């Protein structure tokens, strides 16, 4: 529920940025890159501080020992591809947002 509310809020705020002049080269794709970069730099320190030991334990369980399900390089490759496809999916969403109302996009996202 919180994810859907955050997504809808991001869409509304981003649409405001698309409608109002905020820079010469600030297209919907560039706006998405700026929002994503800002979110990354704001969230990564908090994630490492709060989840560091859990992340390391889960990484060890997934990659080391008799119960390992994958190797470290394979897990890293999977995480990078997952992140890339998630980024591209959201970039296409921003392209759609430039053509529709944010509520329409939010409703379509929850279906």
C-alpha positions, 0 to 999 in steps of 0.5 A: 500500500505504501509503495502504491501511494509513493508511486502515485505521489512521485508521478504527481510531483514528476508531472508538475516538473514536466508541465512547469519549466525547470530547465532547458534539457529537462525532458521526461527521460532526463527528469526520471534520471535525476529523480532516480539518482537523487533517490539512490544517493538518499536511500543507499546510506540508510539501507547500508546502515540499517541492513548491513549485517542482514545483507551480508548474512543472506549473501553468505547463505545464498553463495557459500556452503552446501545449501548455496543456490548460486555463486557470487558472480552469478548473483551479482550478474542477476542483481545488475540485470534486475536493476537494469530492467527495473530502471528501463521499465520505469523510464518507459513509465515516465515516457507514458507519464508525459502523455497521460494524467498521473492518476491514470498512470497510477491506476494502470500501475496497480492493475 
